[in-house]
């Protein structure tokens, strides 16, 4: 590798050719502030629009300051990162951004999580020197998942990079020009009218509150206060390895017991684990896979647990709608069972049961409102909170999450297996399905349940799993850009799989758009992922079809897996959607 020698703050540095000043400066622990910079190295993408001008530095021999995030080093370069000229330029850049920015920080959804707010504090900005006209656009509250506030857009283009280059959805771009410019859908159309998948990755990287999730916190408080409502809650597997970060616990801390305890403290009438819904999903999805394999059905089968991925598929690949599994997602399945089987067991009317989901995903908010996923005109899930929203509720209640004693989920819909836990990471759904499909196809007990060939964080992975005398070819992708490449390979005959798992978010649900902000740090995603595998390994039962409560559900209520009643309650259909 060709190397370059330069000086940064009078310290000799040697870095590879093509390195930016910003990256080289880390070698000497020189802190250069950034705002528009976004390093998505795991996807081979770096946002280098250099639009915010916050990372300016001095280079010897250059008449003007240069943006360190995009300027490449060269042999003999001499850089100063901490001169008065550079500091003043950074402060002025932030002051100019603030001059056209709302001053409602105390009520802002991103208060204390805002990069612009943090920079203003670090650079000692205490007043706005330039007062005058400000942008005045209406908020876009058209969707169930996202809120877009153009007045808080600083044109960093981070959301645009994520949407267009990583997810390849192509929804976001610059709207208008000059002073009035912001990033949004073409012609400033409502988000709900676009092909947005609501994956929330734009929200995850937005440095301000230009993009935030729709808050359902008040709805949940109101439901908990309503004596006429029997309020139950379910928690997705990815929550237990991430929520601790909101309470200064290390990334990847397993907090399953504290989660259950905290939910009881808030007053939920039923505290359930979405892992039960995941085990139920495997019963149906593995049945569907086995049925297709044994009866010449359409292959590959695509897992359909991720609502952002489903919406992407409907808009972008409407001619392939015969391949996704017809199974509803775990959260919708559990909601459906709660308002039928659980209602009968508890002697409750379905309309009196209020189901709250705590999910790592913004798309789950929109999924809960899809008409295809309702039963008798009643939503299977009434309200969805993100991990961040639930953390805010706990803080509002003054609950010290990290010190809570461990508690268990309610058993009737709360017992689950290790297979269900790994639903929260890329590769986990298909691994869980293979554990069950293996025993159903061969009639033999699976001795080694880990399929390590299905694990990892490569964007696109493939593996062959031998089941009896059959080789099952499996494809896995996370991130919608990778999903697009995999699906194009299938359409053009370059790939031949029996089953494919796709998750919209980097790393799967552990990297969901509603999780604690990880600021592009993939190490955080890896720690969350590993924690799920640890929890799986510690479970007494690790195959979904061995869950005794799942068996009881089929015996008492559903009948056979993939049967008529199961199909009526737990399966759905998809329809082509316009690509805008």
C-alpha positions as CSV (number, residue, x, y, z in Angstrom):
1,X,0.0,0.0,0.0
2,X,1.4,3.4,-1.0
3,X,1.8,5.7,2.0
4,X,2.0,9.5,2.4
5,X,3.9,11.5,5.0
6,X,2.6,14.8,6.3
7,X,2.5,17.0,9.4
8,X,-0.6,17.7,11.4
9,X,-0.2,20.2,14.3
10,X,3.6,19.7,14.0
11,X,3.4,16.0,14.4
12,X,4.6,13.6,11.7
13,X,1.9,11.3,10.3
14,X,2.0,8.5,7.8
15,X,-1.3,7.4,6.1
16,X,-2.3,5.5,3.0
17,X,-2.9,7.4,-0.3
18,X,-6.5,8.7,-0.6
19,X,-6.9,9.4,3.1
20,X,-8.7,12.6,4.0
21,X,-7.3,15.1,6.5
22,X,-10.2,14.3,8.8
23,X,-9.2,10.7,9.0
24,X,-5.5,11.4,9.2
25,X,-6.0,13.9,12.1
26,X,-7.3,11.0,14.2
27,X,-3.8,9.6,14.2
28,X,-2.7,12.5,16.4
29,X,-5.9,12.8,18.4
30,X,-6.8,16.1,16.8
31,X,-10.5,16.6,17.3
32,X,-12.1,18.2,14.2
33,X,-15.8,18.9,14.6
34,X,-18.1,17.6,11.8
35,X,-21.8,17.9,11.0
36,X,-22.5,16.7,7.4
37,X,-19.8,13.9,7.6
38,X,-21.2,10.4,7.7
39,X,-18.9,7.4,7.4
40,X,-20.7,4.2,6.3
41,X,-17.6,2.2,5.7
42,X,-19.3,-1.1,6.1
43,X,-21.2,-0.2,2.9
44,X,-18.3,1.4,1.2
45,X,-20.0,4.8,1.4
46,X,-18.9,8.1,2.9
47,X,-20.9,11.2,2.8
48,X,-18.4,13.8,1.5
49,X,-20.6,16.7,0.3
50,X,-18.7,19.1,2.6
51,X,-21.7,21.3,2.8
52,X,-21.7,22.4,6.5
53,X,-18.1,23.8,6.4
54,X,-17.7,23.0,10.1
55,X,-14.6,20.9,9.7
56,X,-12.4,23.6,8.2
57,X,-8.6,23.5,8.7
58,X,-5.6,25.4,7.5
59,X,-3.2,23.9,5.0
60,X,0.2,25.6,4.5
61,X,0.4,27.3,1.2
62,X,-3.3,27.4,0.6
63,X,-4.9,30.9,0.6
64,X,-8.2,29.6,2.1
65,X,-9.3,27.1,4.6
66,X,-10.2,23.6,3.3
67,X,-12.9,21.1,4.5
68,X,-11.0,18.3,6.2
69,X,-13.8,15.7,5.5
70,X,-13.3,15.8,1.7
71,X,-9.7,17.1,1.2
72,X,-7.2,14.3,0.5
73,X,-3.8,14.4,2.0
74,X,-0.6,14.7,-0.2
75,X,3.1,14.2,0.3
76,X,4.6,16.9,2.5
77,X,1.3,18.5,3.4
78,X,1.4,20.6,6.5
79,X,-2.0,21.0,8.4
80,X,-3.1,23.0,11.3
81,X,-6.4,22.0,12.9
82,X,-6.5,24.4,15.8
83,X,-5.7,27.9,14.6
84,X,-7.8,30.9,15.5
85,X,-8.7,31.3,11.8
86,X,-10.1,27.7,11.7
87,X,-11.9,28.0,15.0
88,X,-13.6,31.3,14.0
89,X,-14.6,29.8,10.7
90,X,-16.3,26.8,12.4
91,X,-18.1,29.0,14.9
92,X,-19.3,31.3,12.1
93,X,-20.6,28.2,10.1
94,X,-22.6,27.1,13.1
95,X,-23.9,30.6,13.8
96,X,-25.1,30.9,10.2
97,X,-26.9,27.6,10.5
98,X,-28.5,28.7,13.7
99,X,-29.6,32.0,12.2
100,X,-32.1,30.1,10.1
101,X,-33.0,27.4,12.6
102,X,-35.9,27.2,15.0
103,X,-35.0,28.0,18.6
104,X,-37.4,25.5,20.3
105,X,-34.7,23.3,21.7
106,X,-36.5,22.6,25.0
107,X,-39.5,21.1,23.1
108,X,-37.6,19.6,20.2
109,X,-37.7,15.8,19.8
110,X,-33.9,15.8,19.3
111,X,-33.2,17.9,22.4
112,X,-29.9,16.6,23.9
113,X,-29.5,14.3,20.9
114,X,-28.9,17.0,18.3
115,X,-25.5,17.4,16.7
116,X,-26.1,21.0,15.9
117,X,-27.0,21.7,19.5
118,X,-23.9,19.9,20.7
119,X,-21.6,21.8,18.3
120,X,-23.1,25.1,19.4
121,X,-22.2,24.2,23.0
122,X,-18.7,23.0,22.2
123,X,-17.9,26.0,20.1
124,X,-19.2,28.4,22.7
125,X,-22.0,29.9,20.6
126,X,-24.1,32.0,23.0
127,X,-25.8,34.5,20.6
128,X,-27.0,34.8,17.0
129,X,-25.3,37.7,15.3
130,X,-27.5,37.6,12.2
131,X,-31.2,37.9,12.7
132,X,-33.7,38.1,9.8
133,X,-35.9,36.1,7.6
134,X,-36.3,32.3,8.3
135,X,-37.7,29.4,6.4
136,X,-41.3,28.7,7.2
137,X,-42.5,25.4,5.8
138,X,-45.3,23.2,7.1
139,X,-44.4,20.0,8.9
140,X,-45.1,16.8,7.0
141,X,-47.1,14.6,9.4
142,X,-48.7,12.5,6.6
143,X,-47.3,9.1,7.6
144,X,-47.7,6.9,10.7
145,X,-43.9,6.6,11.0
146,X,-42.0,9.8,10.1
147,X,-42.3,13.5,10.7
148,X,-40.4,15.8,8.3
149,X,-39.7,19.4,9.4
150,X,-37.9,21.3,6.6
151,X,-37.3,24.3,8.9
152,X,-34.8,22.2,10.8
153,X,-33.0,20.9,7.7
154,X,-29.4,22.1,7.5
155,X,-28.7,20.5,4.1
156,X,-26.1,18.1,5.4
157,X,-27.4,15.5,2.9
158,X,-26.8,12.6,5.3
159,X,-30.4,11.4,5.0
160,X,-30.1,11.7,1.2
161,X,-26.9,9.5,1.2
162,X,-28.6,6.9,3.4
163,X,-31.8,6.8,1.4
164,X,-30.3,6.9,-2.1
165,X,-27.0,5.2,-1.8
166,X,-27.3,2.7,1.0
167,X,-31.1,1.9,0.8
168,X,-31.4,2.8,-2.9
169,X,-35.0,4.0,-2.3
170,X,-34.4,7.3,-4.1
171,X,-37.0,9.2,-2.1
172,X,-34.9,12.2,-0.8
173,X,-33.1,14.9,-2.8
174,X,-32.6,18.7,-2.6
175,X,-35.8,20.7,-2.9
176,X,-35.8,24.4,-3.9
177,X,-32.6,26.5,-4.0
178,X,-30.5,28.9,-2.0
179,X,-31.8,30.1,1.3
180,X,-35.0,28.0,1.0
181,X,-33.3,24.7,0.1
182,X,-34.0,21.6,2.1
183,X,-33.9,17.8,1.6
184,X,-37.2,16.0,1.0
185,X,-39.2,14.0,-1.6
186,X,-39.4,15.4,-5.1
187,X,-41.7,18.4,-5.5
188,X,-42.0,18.4,-1.7
189,X,-44.7,15.8,-1.9
190,X,-45.9,14.2,1.4
191,X,-43.8,11.3,2.6
192,X,-46.9,9.1,2.7
193,X,-47.5,9.6,-1.0
194,X,-43.9,8.6,-1.9
195,X,-42.3,5.2,-2.2
196,X,-40.8,5.6,1.3
197,X,-40.4,2.3,3.1
198,X,-40.4,4.0,6.5
199,X,-37.3,2.1,7.5
200,X,-36.2,5.1,9.5
201,X,-32.5,5.0,8.6
202,X,-32.8,8.6,7.5
203,X,-34.0,9.5,11.0
204,X,-31.1,7.5,12.5
205,X,-28.5,9.6,10.7
206,X,-30.3,13.1,10.7
207,X,-28.2,15.4,12.9
208,X,-31.1,17.6,13.8
209,X,-34.9,17.1,14.1
210,X,-35.5,17.6,10.4
211,X,-36.6,13.9,10.4
212,X,-38.0,12.3,13.5
213,X,-40.4,9.4,14.4
214,X,-44.1,10.0,15.0
215,X,-44.4,9.9,18.8
216,X,-47.1,7.6,20.2
217,X,-46.1,8.2,23.8
218,X,-49.3,10.1,24.7
219,X,-51.5,7.4,23.2
220,X,-49.9,4.8,25.5
221,X,-50.2,7.0,28.6
222,X,-53.8,7.6,27.8
223,X,-54.5,3.9,27.3
224,X,-52.8,3.0,30.6
225,X,-55.1,5.6,32.4
226,X,-58.3,4.3,30.8
227,X,-60.0,1.9,33.2
228,X,-62.1,0.4,30.4
229,X,-59.0,-0.8,28.5
230,X,-57.0,-4.0,29.2
231,X,-53.6,-2.8,28.0
232,X,-51.0,-5.4,27.0
233,X,-47.5,-4.9,25.7
234,X,-45.1,-6.9,23.6
235,X,-41.3,-6.3,23.3
236,X,-39.3,-7.2,20.2
237,X,-36.0,-9.3,20.6
238,X,-33.7,-6.4,19.5
239,X,-35.0,-4.1,22.3
240,X,-33.4,-6.2,25.1
241,X,-29.8,-5.7,23.9
242,X,-30.1,-2.0,23.1
243,X,-32.4,-0.1,25.6
244,X,-29.7,-0.2,28.3
245,X,-27.7,2.3,26.2
246,X,-30.3,4.9,27.1
247,X,-29.4,4.4,30.7
248,X,-25.6,4.4,30.4
249,X,-25.3,0.7,30.2
250,X,-22.8,-0.8,27.7
251,X,-24.0,-1.6,24.2
252,X,-25.1,-5.2,24.0
253,X,-26.1,-5.5,27.7
254,X,-28.9,-8.1,27.9
255,X,-31.7,-6.6,29.9
256,X,-34.6,-9.0,29.2
257,X,-35.5,-9.2,32.9
258,X,-35.4,-5.5,33.5
259,X,-37.6,-4.9,30.5
260,X,-40.3,-7.1,31.9
261,X,-40.0,-5.5,35.3
262,X,-40.2,-2.0,33.9
263,X,-43.3,-2.7,31.9
264,X,-45.1,-4.0,35.0
265,X,-44.0,-0.9,36.9
266,X,-45.7,1.2,34.3
267,X,-49.0,-0.6,34.8
268,X,-49.5,-2.8,31.7
269,X,-52.1,-5.6,32.3
270,X,-50.2,-8.1,30.3
271,X,-46.5,-8.2,29.6
272,X,-45.5,-10.4,26.7
273,X,-42.5,-11.2,24.5
274,X,-42.7,-10.7,20.8
275,X,-40.4,-13.8,20.7
276,X,-43.5,-15.8,21.2
277,X,-44.8,-14.3,18.0
278,X,-41.5,-15.1,16.4
279,X,-41.8,-18.8,17.4
280,X,-45.3,-18.7,15.9
281,X,-44.0,-17.1,12.7
282,X,-41.4,-20.0,12.4
283,X,-44.2,-22.6,12.7
284,X,-46.0,-21.0,9.8
285,X,-43.1,-19.9,7.7
286,X,-41.2,-23.2,8.0
287,X,-44.4,-25.0,7.2
288,X,-44.8,-22.8,4.1
289,X,-41.1,-23.5,3.1
290,X,-41.5,-27.2,3.5
291,X,-44.8,-27.1,1.6
292,X,-43.3,-25.3,-1.3
293,X,-40.2,-27.5,-1.4
294,X,-42.3,-30.7,-1.3
295,X,-45.0,-29.6,-3.7
296,X,-43.1,-27.7,-6.3
297,X,-44.2,-24.3,-5.1
298,X,-42.6,-21.0,-6.1
299,X,-39.0,-20.7,-4.9
300,X,-37.2,-18.9,-3.4
301,X,-39.4,-18.1,-0.5
302,X,-38.7,-14.7,1.0
303,X,-39.1,-14.0,4.7
304,X,-41.6,-11.2,5.3
305,X,-41.1,-10.2,8.9
306,X,-39.6,-6.8,8.0
307,X,-42.3,-4.3,7.0
308,X,-39.8,-1.8,5.4
309,X,-38.6,-4.6,3.2
310,X,-42.1,-5.6,2.3
311,X,-43.0,-2.1,1.3
312,X,-39.7,-1.8,-0.7
313,X,-40.7,-5.1,-2.5
314,X,-44.2,-3.8,-3.3
315,X,-42.9,-0.6,-4.9
316,X,-39.7,-1.8,-6.5
317,X,-40.3,-5.4,-7.5
318,X,-44.1,-5.7,-8.0
319,X,-43.6,-8.4,-10.6
320,X,-42.2,-10.8,-8.0
321,X,-45.0,-10.7,-5.4
322,X,-45.5,-14.5,-5.7
323,X,-42.3,-15.3,-3.8
324,X,-42.6,-13.6,-0.4
325,X,-43.9,-15.7,2.4
326,X,-47.6,-14.9,3.2
327,X,-46.8,-14.9,6.9
328,X,-47.6,-11.8,9.0
329,X,-44.8,-10.5,11.1
330,X,-44.3,-11.6,14.7
331,X,-45.7,-8.4,16.1
332,X,-48.9,-8.7,14.1
333,X,-49.2,-12.4,14.8
334,X,-49.0,-11.9,18.5
335,X,-51.5,-9.0,18.3
336,X,-53.9,-11.3,16.4
337,X,-53.6,-14.1,19.0
338,X,-54.0,-11.5,21.8
339,X,-57.3,-10.4,20.4
340,X,-58.6,-13.9,19.8
341,X,-57.1,-16.8,21.8
342,X,-55.9,-14.6,24.8
343,X,-59.2,-12.7,24.8
344,X,-61.1,-16.0,25.1
345,X,-58.8,-17.2,27.8
346,X,-59.2,-14.0,29.9
347,X,-62.9,-13.6,29.2
348,X,-62.3,-10.2,27.5
349,X,-63.9,-8.6,24.4
350,X,-61.3,-8.0,21.6
351,X,-62.3,-4.4,21.4
352,X,-61.4,-3.9,25.1
353,X,-57.9,-5.1,24.6
354,X,-55.3,-2.5,23.7
355,X,-52.1,-3.9,22.2
356,X,-48.9,-1.9,22.5
357,X,-45.7,-3.0,20.7
358,X,-42.2,-1.8,21.6
359,X,-40.2,-2.1,18.4
360,X,-36.7,-1.2,17.1
361,X,-38.3,0.0,13.9
362,X,-40.2,3.0,12.6
363,X,-41.8,0.9,9.8
364,X,-43.6,-1.1,12.5
365,X,-45.8,2.0,13.2
366,X,-47.0,2.0,9.6
367,X,-47.3,-1.8,9.5
368,X,-49.7,-1.8,12.4
369,X,-52.1,0.4,10.4
370,X,-52.0,-1.7,7.2
371,X,-55.6,-2.8,6.2
372,X,-54.3,-6.2,5.1
373,X,-53.1,-6.9,8.6
374,X,-56.4,-6.2,10.5
375,X,-59.0,-8.6,11.7
376,X,-62.7,-7.8,11.5
377,X,-61.8,-4.1,11.0
378,X,-59.9,-4.0,14.3
379,X,-56.1,-3.4,14.3
380,X,-54.2,-6.4,15.7
381,X,-51.7,-3.9,17.1
382,X,-53.1,-0.5,18.3
383,X,-49.9,1.5,19.0
384,X,-46.2,1.1,18.4
385,X,-43.4,2.7,20.3
386,X,-39.8,2.7,19.4
387,X,-37.0,1.8,21.8
388,X,-36.2,5.5,22.1
389,X,-39.8,6.3,22.9
390,X,-40.1,3.7,25.6
391,X,-36.8,4.9,27.1
392,X,-38.4,8.4,27.3
393,X,-41.4,7.0,29.1
394,X,-39.3,5.3,31.7
395,X,-37.4,8.5,32.3
396,X,-40.6,10.5,32.5
397,X,-41.8,8.0,35.2
398,X,-38.5,8.3,37.1
399,X,-37.7,4.6,36.8
400,X,-34.0,3.7,37.2
401,X,-34.0,1.0,34.6
402,X,-30.5,-0.3,35.3
403,X,-31.3,-1.1,39.0
404,X,-34.6,-3.0,38.4
405,X,-34.7,-6.6,39.5
406,X,-35.2,-9.3,36.8
407,X,-38.8,-10.4,36.1
408,X,-40.4,-12.8,33.6
409,X,-42.9,-12.2,30.9
410,X,-46.4,-13.5,31.4
411,X,-46.4,-17.1,30.4
412,X,-49.5,-17.5,28.3
413,X,-47.9,-15.5,25.4
414,X,-44.5,-14.9,26.9
415,X,-42.6,-18.2,26.8
416,X,-40.2,-18.4,23.9
417,X,-37.1,-20.1,22.5
418,X,-33.6,-19.2,21.5
419,X,-34.7,-19.4,17.8
420,X,-37.0,-16.5,18.4
421,X,-34.4,-14.3,20.1
422,X,-32.1,-14.3,17.1
423,X,-34.9,-12.8,14.9
424,X,-33.4,-9.5,16.0
425,X,-30.3,-9.8,13.8
426,X,-29.6,-10.4,10.1
427,X,-29.5,-14.1,9.4
428,X,-31.5,-14.9,12.5
429,X,-34.9,-15.5,11.0
430,X,-33.7,-17.9,8.4
431,X,-31.5,-19.8,10.9
432,X,-34.5,-20.2,13.2
433,X,-36.6,-21.5,10.2
434,X,-33.9,-24.0,9.2
435,X,-33.8,-25.4,12.8
436,X,-37.4,-26.3,12.5
437,X,-37.5,-27.2,8.8
438,X,-34.6,-29.6,9.3
439,X,-36.5,-31.7,11.8
440,X,-39.7,-31.6,9.9
441,X,-38.1,-32.7,6.6
442,X,-35.8,-35.4,8.0
443,X,-37.8,-36.6,11.0
444,X,-34.6,-36.6,12.9
445,X,-33.6,-34.5,15.9
446,X,-31.2,-31.7,15.1
447,X,-28.2,-32.1,17.5
448,X,-26.3,-28.9,16.6
449,X,-28.7,-26.0,16.3
450,X,-26.1,-23.2,15.5
451,X,-25.8,-22.6,11.7
452,X,-22.8,-20.3,11.9
453,X,-22.6,-20.2,8.1
454,X,-25.7,-18.0,8.2
455,X,-24.3,-15.5,10.6
456,X,-22.2,-12.3,10.1
457,X,-22.5,-8.8,8.9
458,X,-21.5,-9.0,5.3
459,X,-24.2,-7.2,3.3
460,X,-25.0,-10.2,1.1
461,X,-24.3,-13.7,2.2
462,X,-25.1,-17.1,0.9
463,X,-24.8,-20.6,2.3
464,X,-25.8,-24.2,1.6
465,X,-27.4,-26.1,4.5
466,X,-27.7,-29.9,4.0
467,X,-31.0,-31.3,5.2
468,X,-31.1,-35.0,4.8
469,X,-30.4,-35.7,1.2
470,X,-31.3,-32.1,0.1
471,X,-29.0,-29.1,-0.2
472,X,-30.9,-26.0,0.8
473,X,-29.5,-22.9,-0.8
474,X,-30.0,-19.8,1.3
475,X,-29.4,-16.1,0.5
476,X,-29.2,-13.3,3.2
477,X,-29.1,-9.6,2.7
478,X,-29.4,-6.6,5.1
479,X,-29.8,-3.0,3.9
480,X,-32.2,-2.4,1.0
481,X,-29.4,-1.6,-1.4
482,X,-28.1,-5.1,-0.9
483,X,-31.6,-6.5,-1.1
484,X,-31.9,-4.8,-4.5
485,X,-28.7,-6.4,-5.8
486,X,-29.8,-9.9,-4.5
487,X,-33.2,-9.6,-6.1
488,X,-31.8,-8.4,-9.4
489,X,-29.5,-11.5,-9.5
490,X,-32.5,-13.7,-9.0
491,X,-34.5,-12.0,-11.7
492,X,-31.6,-12.3,-14.2
493,X,-31.0,-16.0,-13.3
494,X,-27.6,-15.4,-11.7
495,X,-28.7,-16.8,-8.3
496,X,-30.7,-19.9,-7.4
497,X,-31.9,-20.0,-3.8
498,X,-34.6,-22.0,-2.0
499,X,-35.0,-19.4,0.7
500,X,-33.9,-15.8,1.3
501,X,-34.0,-13.6,4.3
502,X,-33.9,-9.8,3.9
503,X,-33.9,-7.1,6.6
504,X,-34.1,-3.4,5.7
505,X,-31.8,-2.0,8.4
506,X,-28.0,-2.4,8.7
507,X,-27.4,-5.4,10.9
508,X,-31.1,-6.2,11.0
509,X,-33.4,-5.1,13.8
510,X,-30.5,-4.5,16.1
511,X,-29.7,-1.5,13.8
512,X,-33.3,-0.4,13.4
513,X,-34.3,3.2,12.9
514,X,-36.0,3.3,16.3
515,X,-33.0,2.0,18.3
516,X,-30.8,4.3,20.4
517,X,-28.7,6.4,18.1
518,X,-25.4,4.6,17.3
519,X,-24.0,7.4,15.0
520,X,-22.8,5.0,12.4
521,X,-20.7,3.0,14.8
522,X,-21.0,-0.6,13.5
523,X,-19.2,-1.9,16.6
524,X,-22.4,-1.0,18.5
525,X,-24.4,-3.1,16.0
526,X,-22.0,-6.0,16.4
527,X,-22.2,-5.9,20.2
528,X,-26.0,-6.0,20.1
529,X,-25.9,-8.9,17.6
530,X,-23.5,-10.9,19.7
531,X,-25.7,-10.4,22.8
532,X,-28.7,-12.0,21.0
533,X,-26.6,-15.1,20.2
534,X,-25.5,-15.2,23.8
535,X,-29.2,-15.2,24.9
536,X,-30.1,-17.8,22.4
537,X,-27.3,-20.1,23.6
538,X,-28.5,-19.7,27.2
539,X,-32.1,-20.8,26.4
540,X,-33.3,-24.3,27.5
541,X,-35.4,-24.6,24.4
542,X,-33.8,-23.4,21.1
543,X,-36.2,-24.6,18.4
544,X,-39.6,-22.9,17.9
545,X,-41.6,-26.1,17.3
546,X,-40.5,-27.4,20.8
547,X,-42.1,-24.4,22.6
548,X,-44.7,-26.0,24.8
549,X,-46.9,-22.9,24.8
550,X,-46.9,-22.8,21.0
551,X,-47.9,-26.5,20.9
552,X,-50.7,-25.7,23.3
553,X,-51.9,-22.8,21.2
554,X,-52.2,-25.1,18.1
555,X,-53.8,-27.9,20.1
556,X,-56.4,-25.7,21.8
557,X,-57.1,-23.1,19.1
558,X,-55.2,-23.0,15.8
559,X,-55.2,-26.6,14.7
560,X,-52.5,-27.6,12.3
561,X,-49.7,-25.3,11.3
562,X,-50.4,-23.7,7.9
563,X,-54.0,-24.9,8.3
564,X,-57.2,-23.1,7.6
565,X,-57.6,-21.2,10.9
566,X,-53.9,-20.4,11.1
567,X,-54.0,-19.1,7.5
568,X,-57.0,-16.9,8.3
569,X,-55.4,-15.3,11.4
570,X,-51.7,-15.4,10.6
571,X,-51.3,-15.0,6.9
572,X,-51.8,-12.0,4.5
573,X,-51.3,-10.9,0.9
574,X,-49.4,-8.2,-0.9
575,X,-50.3,-5.9,-3.8
576,X,-48.2,-3.9,-6.2
577,X,-47.7,-0.3,-5.3
578,X,-46.9,2.7,-7.5
579,X,-43.2,3.6,-7.7
580,X,-42.9,7.3,-7.0
